[in-house]
Amino acid sequence: MTYLTLPSDEPRRLSFYLAMEEFAARQLRFEDDVFFMWQVEPTVIFGRNQVIENEVNLDYCREHGIQFYRRKSGGGCVYADHSNVMISYITRSDEVVTTFSRYMQMLTAMLSDLGLPATSTQNNDVLIDGRKVSGNAFYHLPGYSIVHGTLLYDTDMEHMLHAITPPQTKLDKHGVQSVRQRITLLKDYTTLPLAELKTYIRDRLCDRTYSLSRTDVEAISDIEQEYLNPSFIYGKANNS
């Protein structure tokens, strides 16, 4: 599998990495699978069919400088920050079940090789000791499938609790404690610092590297404009 790198380490918005996935599928045309990892400032990302007001606490996000973007895959609402890793996988396939199965097996095997008791669910989550450590979503372009997800190493629990508007059945008066009972963090299971964990993942999954050019970055930035369009973020009926 090929690992995709950028020409610089400058901070980028989550929307850029979503566009980078599309660019890899539409323009690079690799014969083998493509993989890359990324991290962002505090951000909420929600699914293509979700109503933003029902999923994102917009007032809280604006007050705390938390960005929010819509993605083109389905699935639920996710909070991300620099303490966790986002992962992207692009493969030549139109078949959803096979692609997702291969991807989930890849993730759980990688974590199992670290000695972690990782399992997967039918909801495309990865669990450790029965608690969620990774959520994943899927969409496809002609001839290609894109799978992306989270890998929780650590996170800001207060932001995770308040930036997302979860169903009331998932919350109780203890707030963060309730969330903490449903998720787990990789830092509680491995002594590897986050940077070393990322190196392990890359070395474990990829055997070659492809470096994007600055021209590629410009093309990705052009694709990104769709993700930044208010009509896409808020939904066509609400451009506020």
SESELO-544031 format. One record per residue (C-alpha): residue number from 0; y, x, z; residue in three letters. Coordinates in steps of 0.001 Angstrom, whole numbers, plus 524288, in hexadecimal, padded with zeros to 5 digits. Layout:
REM SESELO-544031
<volo:NUM c2:Y c1:X c3:Z vovex:ALA>
...
REM end
This chain:
REM SESELO-544031
<volo:0 c2:80000 c1:80000 c3:80000 vovex:MET>
<volo:1 c2:80DBD c1:804A0 c3:7FCB5 vovex:THR>
<volo:2 c2:8184B c1:805B2 c3:8071A vovex:TYR>
<volo:3 c2:825DF c1:80227 c3:8023E vovex:LEU>
<volo:4 c2:83188 c1:809F0 c3:80749 vovex:THR>
<volo:5 c2:8403C c1:8090A c3:805AA vovex:LEU>
<volo:6 c2:84945 c1:8145D c3:801F9 vovex:PRO>
<volo:7 c2:8509B c1:8136B c3:80EED vovex:SER>
<volo:8 c2:84EBD c1:80E6B c3:81CCF vovex:ASP>
<volo:9 c2:85B4E c1:8069E c3:81D66 vovex:GLU>
<volo:10 c2:85A5E c1:7F9A0 c3:824A4 vovex:PRO>
<volo:11 c2:857D9 c1:7EDE1 c3:81BFA vovex:ARG>
<volo:12 c2:85778 c1:7DF3E c3:81DB6 vovex:ARG>
<volo:13 c2:84AB6 c1:7D7DB c3:81E2A vovex:LEU>
<volo:14 c2:84E77 c1:7D160 c3:81156 vovex:SER>
<volo:15 c2:84E05 c1:7DEAA c3:80AA8 vovex:PHE>
<volo:16 c2:83FD8 c1:7E0BC c3:80E62 vovex:TYR>
<volo:17 c2:83C0F c1:7D346 c3:80970 vovex:LEU>
<volo:18 c2:84272 c1:7D6EF c3:7FC85 vovex:ALA>
<volo:19 c2:83B5E c1:7E408 c3:7FCE6 vovex:MET>
<volo:20 c2:82E62 c1:7DCC6 c3:7FD42 vovex:GLU>
<volo:21 c2:83237 c1:7D50C c3:7F13B vovex:GLU>
<volo:22 c2:836C2 c1:7E13A c3:7EA3E vovex:PHE>
<volo:23 c2:829E0 c1:7E808 c3:7ED05 vovex:ALA>
<volo:24 c2:8223C c1:7DC93 c3:7E77D vovex:ALA>
<volo:25 c2:82AED c1:7D9D2 c3:7DBC2 vovex:ARG>
<volo:26 c2:82EE4 c1:7E772 c3:7D773 vovex:GLN>
<volo:27 c2:825B6 c1:7F21B c3:7DC55 vovex:LEU>
<volo:28 c2:818DB c1:7EC82 c3:7D758 vovex:ARG>
<volo:29 c2:80FEB c1:7F550 c3:7DF47 vovex:PHE>
<volo:30 c2:8016F c1:7F485 c3:7DCC2 vovex:GLU>
<volo:31 c2:7FE67 c1:7F659 c3:7EB39 vovex:ASP>
<volo:32 c2:803ED c1:7EF39 c3:7F700 vovex:ASP>
<volo:33 c2:81165 c1:7F240 c3:7FC86 vovex:VAL>
<volo:34 c2:81545 c1:7F2B7 c3:80AD4 vovex:PHE>
<volo:35 c2:82189 c1:7F5B9 c3:81298 vovex:PHE>
<volo:36 c2:8270E c1:7F3D9 c3:8204C vovex:MET>
<volo:37 c2:834DC c1:7F0B5 c3:82470 vovex:TRP>
<volo:38 c2:83D40 c1:7EDD9 c3:8303C vovex:GLN>
<volo:39 c2:849C9 c1:7E61A c3:83181 vovex:VAL>
<volo:40 c2:854C1 c1:7E2CE c3:83ACB vovex:GLU>
<volo:41 c2:85237 c1:7D640 c3:84294 vovex:PRO>
<volo:42 c2:84EE9 c1:7CC09 c3:8384F vovex:THR>
<volo:43 c2:8484C c1:7BEDC c3:8370E vovex:VAL>
<volo:44 c2:84060 c1:7BC28 c3:82ACD vovex:ILE>
<volo:45 c2:83B70 c1:7AE8A c3:8278D vovex:PHE>
<volo:46 c2:8326F c1:7A8A8 c3:81D4F vovex:GLY>
<volo:47 c2:83630 c1:7A354 c3:81008 vovex:ARG>
<volo:48 c2:833DC c1:7950B c3:8138C vovex:ASN>
<volo:49 c2:83996 c1:79514 c3:8212B vovex:GLN>
<volo:50 c2:8463E c1:78E31 c3:824F3 vovex:VAL>
<volo:51 c2:84EEE c1:798AE c3:82AC7 vovex:ILE>
<volo:52 c2:854DF c1:78FE1 c3:83536 vovex:GLU>
<volo:53 c2:84749 c1:78C7B c3:83A3A vovex:ASN>
<volo:54 c2:84294 c1:79A8A c3:83AE6 vovex:GLU>
<volo:55 c2:84E2B c1:7A35F c3:83DDE vovex:VAL>
<volo:56 c2:8577D c1:7A29F c3:84967 vovex:ASN>
<volo:57 c2:86350 c1:7A52F c3:840F0 vovex:LEU>
<volo:58 c2:86D30 c1:7A521 c3:84C0A vovex:ASP>
<volo:59 c2:86564 c1:7AF11 c3:853CF vovex:TYR>
<volo:60 c2:8635B c1:7B7C1 c3:847EF vovex:CYS>
<volo:61 c2:871BC c1:7B7B5 c3:84475 vovex:ARG>
<volo:62 c2:875B4 c1:7BA57 c3:85284 vovex:GLU>
<volo:63 c2:86C8A c1:7C5FD c3:8539D vovex:HIS>
<volo:64 c2:86E17 c1:7CB9C c3:845FC vovex:GLY>
<volo:65 c2:86046 c1:7C813 c3:841C6 vovex:ILE>
<volo:66 c2:85ED2 c1:7C6C7 c3:83311 vovex:GLN>
<volo:67 c2:85672 c1:7BC2E c3:82CCD vovex:PHE>
<volo:68 c2:85011 c1:7BB2F c3:81F71 vovex:TYR>
<volo:69 c2:846BA c1:7B269 c3:8180B vovex:ARG>
<volo:70 c2:83AD8 c1:7B852 c3:8117D vovex:ARG>
<volo:71 c2:83324 c1:7B338 c3:805DB vovex:LYS>
<volo:72 c2:82622 c1:7B2AE c3:80CEF vovex:SER>
<volo:73 c2:821EF c1:7A76D c3:81595 vovex:GLY>
<volo:74 c2:81EAF c1:7A81C c3:823E7 vovex:GLY>
<volo:75 c2:826D1 c1:7A7AF c3:8302B vovex:GLY>
<volo:76 c2:83326 c1:7AD79 c3:835C3 vovex:CYS>
<volo:77 c2:832D3 c1:7BB8B c3:83AB2 vovex:VAL>
<volo:78 c2:83C04 c1:7C43F c3:84271 vovex:TYR>
<volo:79 c2:83C7B c1:7D2C4 c3:83EFA vovex:ALA>
<volo:80 c2:843D8 c1:7DE9E c3:84409 vovex:ASP>
<volo:81 c2:842D3 c1:7ED7C c3:8445F vovex:HIS>
<volo:82 c2:8383F c1:7ECEE c3:84EC7 vovex:SER>
<volo:83 c2:82E41 c1:7E6F8 c3:845A2 vovex:ASN>
<volo:84 c2:8298E c1:7EA2F c3:837F6 vovex:VAL>
<volo:85 c2:829B6 c1:7E18D c3:82BF6 vovex:MET>
<volo:86 c2:81F32 c1:7E407 c3:821DA vovex:ILE>
<volo:87 c2:81E60 c1:7E0D3 c3:8135E vovex:SER>
<volo:88 c2:81272 c1:7E0DB c3:80A95 vovex:TYR>
<volo:89 c2:812AD c1:7DE9B c3:7FBDB vovex:ILE>
<volo:90 c2:80648 c1:7DD59 c3:7F3DB vovex:THR>
<volo:91 c2:80214 c1:7D95D c3:7E612 vovex:ARG>
<volo:92 c2:7FC3D c1:7CC29 c3:7E927 vovex:SER>
<volo:93 c2:7FEE7 c1:7BDA7 c3:7E7A5 vovex:ASP>
<volo:94 c2:7F435 c1:7B99A c3:7F10B vovex:GLU>
<volo:95 c2:7F993 c1:7B5C2 c3:7FE60 vovex:VAL>
<volo:96 c2:7ED4A c1:7B544 c3:806BB vovex:VAL>
<volo:97 c2:7E7AC c1:7C232 c3:80217 vovex:THR>
<volo:98 c2:7F4B8 c1:7C930 c3:80315 vovex:THR>
<volo:99 c2:7F7A5 c1:7C46A c3:810C2 vovex:PHE>
<volo:100 c2:7E9DD c1:7C756 c3:8153D vovex:SER>
<volo:101 c2:7EAA9 c1:7D552 c3:8103B vovex:ARG>
<volo:102 c2:7F7F8 c1:7D740 c3:81677 vovex:TYR>
<volo:103 c2:7F3C4 c1:7D1CC c3:823AE vovex:MET>
<volo:104 c2:7E77D c1:7DA24 c3:823A1 vovex:GLN>
<volo:105 c2:7EFF8 c1:7E5F5 c3:820A9 vovex:MET>
<volo:106 c2:7F8DC c1:7E33C c3:82C46 vovex:LEU>
<volo:107 c2:7EE31 c1:7E053 c3:83611 vovex:THR>
<volo:108 c2:7E61E c1:7EC28 c3:831D7 vovex:ALA>
<volo:109 c2:7F1F8 c1:7F4FE c3:8331D vovex:MET>
<volo:110 c2:7F4A0 c1:7F02E c3:840EE vovex:LEU>
<volo:111 c2:7E63B c1:7F0A9 c3:84483 vovex:SER>
<volo:112 c2:7E5D1 c1:7FEF5 c3:84074 vovex:ASP>
<volo:113 c2:7F03D c1:80139 c3:84AD6 vovex:LEU>
<volo:114 c2:7E6E4 c1:7FB6E c3:854BB vovex:GLY>
<volo:115 c2:7EDE6 c1:7EE59 c3:85589 vovex:LEU>
<volo:116 c2:7E5F7 c1:7E1A8 c3:8563F vovex:PRO>
<volo:117 c2:7EC82 c1:7DB5D c3:84A70 vovex:ALA>
<volo:118 c2:7E7F6 c1:7CEA0 c3:8444F vovex:THR>
<volo:119 c2:7EDB8 c1:7C577 c3:83A26 vovex:SER>
<volo:120 c2:7EF72 c1:7B6BF c3:839C1 vovex:THR>
<volo:121 c2:7EF54 c1:7AC4D c3:82F40 vovex:GLN>
<volo:122 c2:7FE03 c1:7AB42 c3:8313D vovex:ASN>
<volo:123 c2:7FF9D c1:7B931 c3:82C17 vovex:ASN>
<volo:124 c2:802D8 c1:7BEE5 c3:83963 vovex:ASP>
<volo:125 c2:7FD3F c1:7CB55 c3:83F2C vovex:VAL>
<volo:126 c2:7F9B4 c1:7CA72 c3:84D8B vovex:LEU>
<volo:127 c2:7F6D5 c1:7D454 c3:8581E vovex:ILE>
<volo:128 c2:7EFD7 c1:7CEC9 c3:863F3 vovex:ASP>
<volo:129 c2:7F2B3 c1:7C13F c3:85EB2 vovex:GLY>
<volo:130 c2:80161 c1:7C316 c3:85DBB vovex:ARG>
<volo:131 c2:8095C c1:7C454 c3:8514C vovex:LYS>
<volo:132 c2:80DCC c1:7D1D7 c3:84D0D vovex:VAL>
<volo:133 c2:81004 c1:7CF1E c3:83E90 vovex:SER>
<volo:134 c2:813D0 c1:7C349 c3:83670 vovex:GLY>
<volo:135 c2:812BB c1:7C376 c3:8279E vovex:ASN>
<volo:136 c2:816B0 c1:7BB93 c3:81BA7 vovex:ALA>
<volo:137 c2:813B9 c1:7BB90 c3:80D17 vovex:PHE>
<volo:138 c2:8196F c1:7B857 c3:7FFDB vovex:TYR>
<volo:139 c2:81686 c1:7BC56 c3:7F1FA vovex:HIS>
<volo:140 c2:81D69 c1:7C007 c3:7E578 vovex:LEU>
<volo:141 c2:8169B c1:7BFC2 c3:7D83A vovex:PRO>
<volo:142 c2:80B1B c1:7C900 c3:7D96C vovex:GLY>
<volo:143 c2:80F07 c1:7CDFE c3:7E6DE vovex:TYR>
<volo:144 c2:80DFD c1:7C9B6 c3:7F4FE vovex:SER>
<volo:145 c2:81730 c1:7CD96 c3:7FFFB vovex:ILE>
<volo:146 c2:81320 c1:7CD16 c3:80E34 vovex:VAL>
<volo:147 c2:81C85 c1:7D0AF c3:818FE vovex:HIS>
<volo:148 c2:81C5D c1:7CFEF c3:827A9 vovex:GLY>
<volo:149 c2:82033 c1:7D4F3 c3:834EE vovex:THR>
<volo:150 c2:819E3 c1:7DF10 c3:83D9A vovex:LEU>
<volo:151 c2:81EE6 c1:7DDC5 c3:84B7C vovex:LEU>
<volo:152 c2:8202D c1:7EAEB c3:8521D vovex:TYR>
<volo:153 c2:82AF6 c1:7E649 c3:85B29 vovex:ASP>
<volo:154 c2:835EF c1:7DC54 c3:85A17 vovex:THR>
<volo:155 c2:8419A c1:7D63D c3:860CB vovex:ASP>
<volo:156 c2:83B2D c1:7CAB5 c3:8677F vovex:MET>
<volo:157 c2:847F5 c1:7C3BD c3:86A81 vovex:GLU>
<volo:158 c2:84BFA c1:7C3FC c3:85C38 vovex:HIS>
<volo:159 c2:83E62 c1:7BFE5 c3:857DD vovex:MET>
<volo:160 c2:83EE9 c1:7B461 c3:86125 vovex:LEU>
<volo:161 c2:84C9F c1:7AFA8 c3:85E13 vovex:HIS>
<volo:162 c2:84EE5 c1:7B34E c3:84FBD vovex:ALA>
<volo:163 c2:84380 c1:7AAF2 c3:84B35 vovex:ILE>
<volo:164 c2:842AD c1:79C71 c3:84E21 vovex:THR>
<volo:165 c2:8344E c1:79A7E c3:851A8 vovex:PRO>
<volo:166 c2:82D9F c1:78D70 c3:853ED vovex:PRO>
<volo:167 c2:83027 c1:7890A c3:861CE vovex:GLN>
<volo:168 c2:82187 c1:7888A c3:86444 vovex:THR>
<volo:169 c2:82166 c1:79765 c3:86357 vovex:LYS>
<volo:170 c2:82BBB c1:7993B c3:86DC5 vovex:LEU>
<volo:171 c2:82C45 c1:796D3 c3:87C3A vovex:ASP>
<volo:172 c2:8366B c1:7995D c3:8869B vovex:LYS>
<volo:173 c2:83224 c1:7A792 c3:88797 vovex:HIS>
<volo:174 c2:836E3 c1:7AA90 c3:879CE vovex:GLY>
<volo:175 c2:833F5 c1:7B8D7 c3:876FE vovex:VAL>
<volo:176 c2:827D6 c1:7B872 c3:87F73 vovex:GLN>
<volo:177 c2:82292 c1:7AD67 c3:876FD vovex:SER>
<volo:178 c2:82515 c1:7B50D c3:86A75 vovex:VAL>
<volo:179 c2:81F42 c1:7C150 c3:8706D vovex:ARG>
<volo:180 c2:812A4 c1:7BA15 c3:87344 vovex:GLN>
<volo:181 c2:810F6 c1:7B6E6 c3:864CD vovex:ARG>
<volo:182 c2:81426 c1:7C429 c3:85EDA vovex:ILE>
<volo:183 c2:810B6 c1:7D22A c3:861FA vovex:THR>
<volo:184 c2:816DB c1:7DF43 c3:85EFF vovex:LEU>
<volo:185 c2:8104E c1:7EB35 c3:8593B vovex:LEU>
<volo:186 c2:81765 c1:7F40A c3:862DB vovex:LYS>
<volo:187 c2:80ED6 c1:7EDFF c3:86D7C vovex:ASP>
<volo:188 c2:8027D c1:7F290 c3:8667F vovex:TYR>
<volo:189 c2:805B8 c1:7FFE3 c3:860E7 vovex:THR>
<volo:190 c2:80C72 c1:80C21 c3:865D5 vovex:THR>
<volo:191 c2:81186 c1:80F19 c3:85830 vovex:LEU>
<volo:192 c2:82058 c1:80E48 c3:85700 vovex:PRO>
<volo:193 c2:824E4 c1:80518 c3:84C49 vovex:LEU>
<volo:194 c2:82828 c1:8101E c3:842C5 vovex:ALA>
<volo:195 c2:81A91 c1:815F6 c3:8444C vovex:GLU>
<volo:196 c2:8144A c1:8089B c3:842D0 vovex:LEU>
<volo:197 c2:81B68 c1:806C6 c3:835E1 vovex:LYS>
<volo:198 c2:81689 c1:81412 c3:83151 vovex:THR>
<volo:199 c2:808B3 c1:81054 c3:83531 vovex:TYR>
<volo:200 c2:80986 c1:8037D c3:82DAD vovex:ILE>
<volo:201 c2:80EBD c1:80A1A c3:82187 vovex:ARG>
<volo:202 c2:80498 c1:814E2 c3:821C7 vovex:ASP>
<volo:203 c2:7F9AE c1:80B58 c3:824CF vovex:ARG>
<volo:204 c2:7FCD5 c1:801CF c3:819D2 vovex:LEU>
<volo:205 c2:80325 c1:809CE c3:80EFC vovex:CYS>
<volo:206 c2:7FED6 c1:815B7 c3:80743 vovex:ASP>
<volo:207 c2:80AA7 c1:8177B c3:7FE5F vovex:ARG>
<volo:208 c2:81967 c1:8159C c3:7FE80 vovex:THR>
<volo:209 c2:82300 c1:81060 c3:7F490 vovex:TYR>
<volo:210 c2:83177 c1:8130B c3:7F6D6 vovex:SER>
<volo:211 c2:83B1F c1:80927 c3:7F1B5 vovex:LEU>
<volo:212 c2:84712 c1:80E55 c3:7EA9B vovex:SER>
<volo:213 c2:85530 c1:80AB7 c3:7ED09 vovex:ARG>
<volo:214 c2:854A9 c1:802FA c3:7E065 vovex:THR>
<volo:215 c2:8493E c1:7FB70 c3:7E629 vovex:ASP>
<volo:216 c2:85150 c1:7F8CB c3:7F263 vovex:VAL>
<volo:217 c2:85C3E c1:7F335 c3:7EA04 vovex:GLU>
<volo:218 c2:85291 c1:7EA30 c3:7E354 vovex:ALA>
<volo:219 c2:84D43 c1:7E5ED c3:7F091 vovex:ILE>
<volo:220 c2:85B1F c1:7E31D c3:7F530 vovex:SER>
<volo:221 c2:85CED c1:7DA48 c3:7E95F vovex:ASP>
<volo:222 c2:85096 c1:7D2A9 c3:7ECF4 vovex:ILE>
<volo:223 c2:8555A c1:7D1FB c3:7FAFF vovex:GLU>
<volo:224 c2:86107 c1:7C9AB c3:7F724 vovex:GLN>
<volo:225 c2:8583F c1:7BDBD c3:7F61D vovex:GLU>
<volo:226 c2:85420 c1:7BF66 c3:80452 vovex:TYR>
<volo:227 c2:86273 c1:7C08E c3:80857 vovex:LEU>
<volo:228 c2:866A5 c1:7B42E c3:80153 vovex:ASN>
<volo:229 c2:86A6A c1:7A9D3 c3:80B76 vovex:PRO>
<volo:230 c2:863C5 c1:79F42 c3:8036D vovex:SER>
<volo:231 c2:856F1 c1:7A6BD c3:804D1 vovex:PHE>
<volo:232 c2:858AA c1:7AA06 c3:81337 vovex:ILE>
<volo:233 c2:85D18 c1:79C94 c3:817CA vovex:TYR>
<volo:234 c2:856AE c1:7942C c3:80D87 vovex:GLY>
<volo:235 c2:85D7E c1:78E39 c3:801D4 vovex:LYS>
<volo:236 c2:86203 c1:7825A c3:80988 vovex:ALA>
<volo:237 c2:8691F c1:78A99 c3:8138D vovex:ASN>
<volo:238 c2:87176 c1:79633 c3:80FDE vovex:ASN>
<volo:239 c2:87884 c1:79774 c3:81CEE vovex:SER>
REM end
